[in-house]
C-alpha cells in the first residue's frame, strides 16, 4: 500500500512459502490485529484488522486531515483496512477488506 513506503510484510527467504500466507512483519515494523472495538486480538487464527507502525509509515495524506484522522491513530498506528489472521507460525493471511479508502 502506498501509505507504507516499500512494505511492512515480507518473506524470510529461509522459510518455505506456505500457500496463501503473505508473510511476516518486516524488521522495524510493529503490527497488531484488532477487533471492531480496536482491542488487540492475541489468539492465533482469529480475524481482525491489521494495524502497522514503523518508520516507513506515512505522516498523513496531503491536505486531507479528515482522511488522515480516519487512517492513523494518535500514537502512529496505520489502520490498513485489511482483515487478516495469523497462523500458528505467526504468518499473516489476508482474508477480506474492511474498508476501501478513497483519497
C-alpha positions in Angstrom: 0.0 0.0 0.0 1.2 3.5 -0.8 0.8 4.6 2.9 3.7 2.4 3.8 7.0 3.2 1.9 8.2 -0.1 0.4 6.5 -2.7 2.6 5.6 -3.9 6.1 5.3 -7.6 5.4 7.7 -10.0 3.6 9.1 -13.5 3.5 12.2 -14.8 5.2 13.9 -16.5 2.2 15.0 -19.4 4.5 11.4 -20.3 5.4 9.3 -22.4 3.0 6.4 -20.5 1.4 3.0 -21.5 2.7 0.3 -21.2 0.1 -2.0 -18.3 0.9 0.1 -16.5 3.5 1.5 -13.1 2.7 4.5 -13.4 5.1 5.6 -12.0 8.4 6.3 -8.5 9.6 9.5 -6.9 8.3 12.2 -5.7 10.7 11.5 -2.4 12.4 7.7 -2.8 11.8 5.2 -3.3 14.6 1.9 -5.0 13.9 -1.2 -6.0 15.6 -4.6 -7.4 14.7 -7.6 -5.6 16.3 -11.3 -6.3 16.6 -14.2 -4.0 15.9 -13.6 -2.2 19.2 -10.0 -1.5 18.4 -8.8 -4.1 21.0 -5.8 -6.2 20.2 -6.5 -9.9 19.2 -3.9 -12.2 20.7 -5.4 -15.5 19.7 -4.0 -17.2 16.6 -6.5 -17.8 13.8 -8.9 -15.1 14.9 -9.7 -12.5 12.3 -9.3 -8.7 12.7 -8.0 -5.6 11.0 -4.2 -5.3 10.6 -2.6 -2.2 12.1 1.1 -1.4 11.5 3.5 1.1 12.9 7.1 1.9 11.9 9.5 4.5 10.5 8.2 3.9 6.9 4.6 4.7 7.6 3.2 7.9 6.1 2.7 11.0 8.3 -0.6 11.7 6.7 -2.5 12.5 3.5 -1.6 15.7 1.7 -4.2 18.3 2.6 -6.6 15.7 3.8 -6.7 15.9 7.6 -10.0 14.1 8.0 -8.8 11.1 5.9 -5.6 11.1 8.0 -7.5 11.0 11.3 -9.5 8.1 9.9 -6.4 6.1 8.9 -3.8 7.0 11.5 -4.2 6.7 15.3 -2.7 9.4 17.5 0.1 7.0 18.6 1.1 6.3 15.0 -0.8 3.0 14.1 -1.8 2.8 10.4 -5.2 1.1 10.0 -4.6 -0.9 6.8 -8.3 -1.9 6.3 -7.1 -5.5 5.6 -8.8 -8.2 7.6 -6.2 -10.8 8.5 -5.3 -13.6 10.8 -2.0 -15.2 12.0 -1.4 -18.9 11.9 0.5 -21.0 14.5 3.8 -19.9 13.0 3.0 -16.2 13.0 2.5 -16.0 9.3 -0.2 -13.5 8.1 -3.1 -14.2 5.8 -5.4 -11.6 4.2 -9.0 -12.8 4.1 -11.0 -9.7 3.4 -11.1 -5.9 3.2 -12.7 -3.9 6.0 -12.8 -0.6 4.1 -12.0 1.0 0.8 -10.0 4.2 1.2 -10.6 6.8 -1.5 -8.3 9.8 -1.1 
